[in-house]
Amino acid sequence: MDNFINKLTNHIEHVKRVGSHCSTEETTKQALILPLLDILGFNPYDPTKVLAEFAADFPGVKATERVDYALYCNNQPVMFIEAKAYSANLTNHAPQLSRYFNSSLGVTIGAITNGREWRFFTDLINPNVMDEKPFLTIDFTKHQAEELTQLAEFKHDNFHVEKLRFFAEENQYIQQFKSVIKRSINEVDLDFVRYIAQHANIQRQLNTKFLESIQPFVKQAVEQAISDTVVKGLSAPTIITAQPIEQNSTIENQIANYAEDTLTDQINSDNNRIVTTVTEQQLFNIVQELLPDNELTAKDTESYFSVLYQNKNNRWLFRYDVNRKRPTIQFSVPIDEARKIELIRAGLEVQQNGSIFIDKPEYLYRMVGILNDAYSFCVNDENFKRN
């Protein structure tokens, strides 16, 4: 990583030094874009890794239009790059990249760049349809090399489509959360005041009049809390042995790590052979998060762990079986070809009988669509009427 950061440092200085001289798109490619691809391990002189002017039969794309660069891993295109001149406004050109992206089933990462700014896109909202907003934006004139370690996710020897999709999802959530937190802190609206008052156990009726009366106090408390945190952080001694959370660890892993620290295996008091494991409890917690307030209960047996609708044994959303070499999950709805494609696209393995390998409980986040289908099936009384 140190070597990678050193290369980024040199590239940042290079962009600042020569960027203003890149008045054309071709100059920008040669002077700014190709050098970064080389740093990422995509040798621009190796057509098995970087193919310029990539052409394909894209439905809806003009025959004369070509993708500036297609990056390859294992002889398959994995990422499209649309290049513009250094002074170009990237926002105006995103639709062009979107047409290529939306017309190619095998590529789920796209980037548009003017050599100074890079915007990376994927398809988190609708499969195979490029999101309107980038999941990562890099500006080499505004960032330090140490802040750009996220670019290591795009290195040729580290490039994995599903890993990048989860990285993209993590970035998207973090940016959205930061925006809400900043707005809440700056505005201190009544919803935020109510949240603080509730958690502070204020013994008053939290009506609008009272919340408005304490709004200035909450704002002042927020300012003091931030100030105290900053001062504490500056004065705290450095502990060399501490293990920081990895910057690129996924939201899934952070949730799982937290749950493992707070949960313990639960032994059934009536049958000690029924043990509801931490993993099974995590599964149910995730279900409650994804399907809140929906009359769902967890049921554990010696054979499998299941989630039921209205506590009815015949209305199970899924059954989790850990009594194998690898844990599996079976949904109440059949895994047809469309669902199978969805699961494989999410990096999951499906068996012939429709059960899915689920090595970690947080993999359930990858099956949200099928989980919703199973819930819809269970709530429909028509599916449970006797013939």
C-alpha positions in Angstrom: 0.0 0.0 0.0 2.9 2.4 0.7 4.2 1.9 -2.8 0.7 2.6 -4.2 0.3 5.8 -2.1 3.7 7.0 -3.3 2.6 6.5 -6.9 -0.6 8.4 -6.3 1.3 11.2 -4.7 3.5 11.6 -7.8 0.4 11.4 -10.0 -1.4 14.1 -8.0 1.6 16.4 -8.5 1.7 15.5 -12.2 -2.0 16.4 -12.7 -1.5 19.7 -11.0 1.6 20.5 -13.0 0.5 19.6 -16.5 -3.4 19.5 -16.3 -3.9 23.0 -17.6 -1.9 22.2 -20.7 -4.2 19.3 -21.7 -6.5 21.3 -23.9 -7.7 18.4 -26.0 -9.3 15.0 -25.2 -6.5 13.1 -26.8 -3.8 15.0 -24.8 -5.8 14.4 -21.6 -5.9 10.6 -22.3 -2.1 10.4 -22.9 -0.9 12.7 -20.2 -3.4 12.0 -17.3 -5.7 9.0 -17.8 -3.4 6.3 -19.1 -0.8 7.0 -16.4 -3.4 6.3 -13.7 -4.6 3.1 -15.4 -0.9 2.0 -15.4 -0.8 2.7 -11.6 -3.9 0.6 -11.1 -2.1 -2.3 -12.9 -4.0 -1.9 -16.2 -1.1 -1.7 -18.6 -2.3 0.7 -21.4 0.0 -1.0 -23.9 -1.5 -4.4 -23.2 -4.8 -4.8 -25.2 -5.7 -7.8 -23.0 -6.1 -5.3 -20.2 -6.9 -2.0 -21.8 -8.8 -1.9 -25.1 -9.2 1.6 -26.7 -12.1 2.6 -28.8 -14.1 -0.4 -27.6 -17.0 -1.2 -30.0 -19.9 -3.6 -29.6 -23.4 -4.1 -30.8 -25.1 -1.9 -28.2 -28.8 -1.6 -28.7 -29.8 2.1 -28.8 -26.2 3.3 -29.3 -25.1 4.8 -32.6 -22.8 2.7 -34.7 -20.2 5.4 -34.8 -20.1 5.7 -31.0 -17.4 3.8 -29.1 -16.3 3.5 -25.5 -13.0 5.2 -25.0 -11.6 2.4 -22.9 -12.7 -1.0 -21.8 -10.7 -2.5 -18.9 -10.3 -6.3 -19.0 -9.8 -9.0 -16.3 -9.6 -12.6 -17.2 -10.4 -11.8 -20.9 -13.7 -10.2 -19.9 -14.6 -6.5 -20.0 -15.2 -5.3 -16.5 -15.3 -1.5 -16.6 -16.0 1.2 -19.2 -14.2 4.6 -19.2 -15.4 7.6 -21.0 -12.7 10.3 -21.4 -13.1 14.0 -21.8 -10.8 17.0 -22.1 -9.3 18.4 -18.8 -11.6 21.5 -18.9 -14.8 19.5 -19.7 -17.8 19.5 -17.3 -18.4 15.8 -16.6 -22.0 16.2 -15.7 -23.0 17.0 -19.3 -21.5 13.7 -20.6 -22.8 11.2 -18.1 -25.7 10.1 -20.3 -23.3 9.0 -23.0 -21.6 6.6 -20.6 -25.0 5.5 -19.4 -26.0 4.3 -22.9 -22.9 2.0 -23.1 -23.4 0.8 -19.5 -27.1 0.0 -19.9 -26.5 -1.9 -23.1 -23.8 -4.3 -21.8 -24.9 -7.0 -19.5 -21.4 -8.0 -18.5 -20.1 -4.6 -17.3 -21.4 -3.2 -14.0 -18.7 -0.5 -13.3 -18.4 2.7 -15.4 -16.3 5.8 -15.0 -16.2 9.2 -16.6 -13.1 11.4 -16.3 -11.3 14.6 -17.5 -8.1 13.4 -15.9 -8.5 15.6 -12.9 -11.9 14.4 -11.7 -13.0 10.7 -11.8 -16.7 9.7 -11.2 -17.4 6.0 -10.7 -20.9 4.5 -11.3 -22.6 1.2 -10.9 -26.2 -0.1 -10.9 -27.3 -0.2 -7.2 -30.9 1.0 -7.8 -31.9 -1.0 -10.9 -29.9 -3.9 -12.3 -28.1 -3.1 -15.5 -29.2 0.6 -15.4 -26.5 3.0 -14.5 -27.3 5.0 -11.4 -27.6 8.8 -11.9 -25.2 9.6 -9.1 -21.7 8.2 -8.8 -20.8 6.1 -5.8 -17.3 7.6 -5.7 -15.9 10.9 -6.9 -12.2 11.6 -6.9 -10.6 15.0 -7.6 -6.8 14.9 -7.8 -6.5 18.6 -7.3 -8.4 18.5 -4.0 -7.3 15.3 -2.3 -4.2 14.0 -0.7 -2.8 10.5 -1.7 -3.6 9.1 1.7 -7.3 10.0 1.2 -7.4 8.1 -2.1 -6.7 4.6 -0.9 -10.2 3.7 -2.1 -8.7 3.6 -5.6 -6.9 0.4 -4.5 -10.3 -1.3 -5.0 -9.9 -0.8 -8.7 -6.4 -2.3 -9.1 -6.2 -5.1 -11.7 -5.0 -7.7 -9.2 -7.8 -6.7 -6.7 -10.6 -6.1 -9.1 -13.8 -8.1 -8.2 -17.2 -6.9 -9.5 -19.3 -8.0 -6.5 -16.7 -6.7 -4.0 -16.9 -3.3 -5.8 -20.7 -3.3 -5.7 -20.6 -3.7 -1.9 -17.9 -1.1 -1.7 -20.2 1.2 -3.8 -23.2 0.4 -1.5 -21.1 1.2 1.5 -20.0 4.6 0.1 -23.5 5.5 -0.9 -24.9 4.8 2.6 -22.1 6.7 4.3 -22.6 9.7 2.1 -26.3 9.7 2.7 -25.8 9.3 6.4 -23.2 12.1 6.5 -25.6 14.4 4.7 -28.4 13.7 7.2 -26.1 14.0 10.2 -24.7 17.3 9.0 -28.2 18.7 8.3 -29.4 17.5 11.7 -26.5 19.1 13.5 -26.7 22.4 11.6 -30.4 22.8 11.6 -31.4 21.0 14.8 -34.9 20.5 13.6 -37.8 19.4 15.9 -37.4 15.7 14.9 -33.8 15.8 16.0 -34.8 17.7 19.2 -37.5 15.0 19.9 -34.9 12.2 19.4 -32.5 13.8 21.9 -35.2 14.5 24.4 -36.5 10.9 24.2 -33.1 9.4 24.7 -32.3 11.9 27.5 -35.4 10.6 29.3 -36.9 14.0 29.7 -40.1 13.5 31.8 -42.3 15.9 29.9 -44.9 15.6 27.2 -42.9 16.1 24.0 -45.4 18.3 22.2 -44.4 21.0 19.6 -44.5 23.9 22.1 -42.1 22.2 24.5 -39.8 21.0 21.8 -39.5 24.5 20.4 -38.7 25.8 23.9 -35.7 23.4 24.3 -34.6 23.7 20.7 -31.9 26.4 21.5 -30.6 24.2 24.4 -30.2 21.2 22.1 -28.4 23.3 19.6 -26.0 24.6 22.2 -25.5 21.0 23.6 -24.6 19.8 20.1 -22.0 22.5 19.6 -20.5 21.8 23.0 -20.5 18.0 22.4 -18.7 18.5 19.1 -16.2 20.8 20.7 -15.6 18.4 23.6 -15.1 15.5 21.2 -12.5 17.4 19.1 -10.6 18.5 22.2 -10.6 15.0 23.6 -9.4 13.6 20.2 -6.5 16.1 20.1 -5.4 15.4 23.6 -5.8 11.6 23.7 -2.6 9.6 23.6 -1.9 7.4 20.6 -2.3 3.7 21.3 -0.1 1.8 19.0 -1.7 -1.6 19.7 -5.2 -0.5 18.7 -6.6 -2.2 15.6 -8.5 0.4 13.5 -11.6 -0.6 11.4 -10.5 -1.1 7.9 -11.5 1.8 5.7 -12.9 -0.5 3.0 -14.7 -2.9 5.3 -18.3 -3.3 4.2 -21.4 -2.2 6.0 -22.3 -5.9 6.2 -19.1 -6.9 8.0 -19.4 -4.0 10.5 -23.0 -5.0 11.3 -21.9 -8.6 11.7 -19.0 -7.7 13.9 -21.2 -5.6 16.2 -23.8 -8.4 16.5 -21.2 -11.0 17.4 -20.0 -8.8 20.2 -23.5 -8.3 21.7 -25.2 -11.7 21.2 -24.6 -15.1 22.7 -26.0 -18.6 21.8 -29.4 -19.3 23.4 -30.1 -22.8 24.7 -33.8 -23.9 24.7 -34.9 -24.5 28.3 -37.2 -27.4 27.3 -34.8 -29.1 24.8 -31.0 -28.5 25.2 -30.4 -29.9 21.7 -32.1 -26.7 20.3 -29.5 -24.0 20.3 -30.3 -20.7 18.7 -26.9 -19.5 17.6 -25.6 -16.0 17.2 -25.8 -16.4 13.4 -29.4 -17.4 13.6 -30.2 -14.4 15.9 -28.3 -12.2 13.4 -30.4 -13.5 10.6 -33.6 -12.6 12.4 -32.3 -9.2 13.3 -31.6 -8.5 9.6 -35.1 -9.7 8.7 -36.6 -7.4 11.2 -34.5 -4.5 9.8 -35.6 -5.3 6.2 -39.2 -6.1 7.0 -40.1 -4.0 10.1 -43.4 -4.3 11.9 -44.7 -7.2 9.9 -45.8 -9.9 12.4 -42.7 -12.0 12.0 -41.4 -14.5 14.5 -38.3 -16.7 14.7 -38.6 -20.4 15.4 -35.8 -22.8 16.0 -35.9 -26.6 15.9 -33.3 -29.4 16.0 -33.4 -29.5 12.2 -33.5 -25.9 11.1 -34.1 -22.3 12.0 -37.0 -20.5 10.3 -38.8 -17.1 10.2 -42.6 -17.3 10.3 -45.4 -15.0 9.4 -48.0 -14.6 12.3 -46.2 -17.4 14.0 -47.9 -20.0 11.7 -45.8 -23.0 10.9 -47.0 -23.3 7.3 -46.2 -19.7 6.6 -42.4 -19.7 6.8 -40.4 -17.1 4.8 -37.2 -19.2 4.8 -35.5 -22.1 6.6 -31.9 -21.9 7.6 -30.0 -25.2 7.8 -26.6 -25.2 9.5 -26.4 -29.0 9.8 -24.2 -29.3 6.7 -20.7 -28.6 5.7 -21.9 -25.2 4.5 -25.0 -23.5 5.8 -27.9 -23.1 3.4 -31.1 -21.1 3.2 -34.3 -22.2 1.5 -37.1 -19.7 0.7 -40.8 -20.5 0.5 -40.9 -19.3 -3.1 -39.3 -21.3 -5.9 -35.9 -20.2 -7.2 -36.9 -19.9 -10.8 -34.5 -18.8 -13.6 -34.9 -15.1 -13.0 -34.3 -15.4 -9.2 -31.4 -17.7 -9.9 -29.8 -15.1 -12.1 -30.4 -12.5 -9.5 -28.6 -14.6 -6.8 -25.7 -15.5 -9.1 -25.3 -11.8 -10.0 -25.1 -11.1 -6.2 -22.2 -13.6 -6.0 -24.2 -16.4 -4.3 -24.2 -20.1 -5.1 -27.5 -21.9 -5.8 -28.0 -25.7 -5.5 -30.1 -27.8 -7.8 -32.9 -28.0 -5.2 -33.1 -24.2 -4.9 -31.3 -23.9 -1.6 -28.6 -21.2 -1.4 -25.3 -21.3 0.4 -25.1 -18.5 3.0 -21.7 -18.5 4.6 -22.5 -15.3 6.5 -25.8 -14.0 7.8 -25.2 -10.6 6.3 -25.5 -12.3 2.8 -29.2 -12.0 3.4 -28.8 -8.4 2.3 -28.1 -9.7 -1.2 -31.4 -11.6 -1.3 -33.8 -8.7 -0.4 -35.8 -9.1 -3.5 -36.5 -12.8 -2.9 -37.1 -12.2 0.8 -39.8 -9.7 -0.2 -41.3 -12.2 -2.6 -41.4 -14.8 0.2 -43.1 -12.4 2.5 -45.7 -11.5 -0.1 -46.4 -15.2 -0.6 -46.9 -15.8 3.1 -49.3 -12.9 3.7 -51.5 -13.9 0.8 -54.3 -16.1 2.2 -55.1 -17.5 -1.2 -51.9 -19.4 -1.2 -53.0 -21.4 1.9 -56.6 -22.3 1.1 -57.4 -25.9 0.8 -58.4 -27.2 -2.6 
